[in-house]
């Protein structure tokens, strides 16, 4: 397999992971009858973002790099906030 083909596959896998987060959020919201964001949304966002960030670095695309770098920070921060809230609830209860 050529290196360019491998990177294309990596890019498509990242995009698929990133896109699946919306499907997961939709199913979770439908199941609960209201709009909710499950923790899996943030994990798929982070996984897709990291993979796409790697792909952007390979492509040396500064616009794509900046966008994915920012997203990875935000997804990580949201996971941190989710776990911090869970710890606080566990300690209060």
Long-range contacts (C-beta under 8 A, 24 or more apart in sequence): 7-55, 7-58, 7-59, 10-51, 10-54, 10-55, 10-58, 11-51, 11-52, 11-55, 13-51, 14-47, 14-48, 14-49, 14-50, 14-51, 14-52, 14-54, 14-55, 15-48, 15-52, 16-48, 17-44, 17-47, 17-48, 17-51, 18-44, 18-45, 18-48, 18-49, 18-51, 18-52, 19-48, 20-44, 20-48, 21-45, 21-48, 39-79, 39-82, 42-75, 42-78, 42-79, 42-82, 43-79, 45-71, 45-75, 45-78, 46-72, 46-75, 46-76, 46-79, 49-75
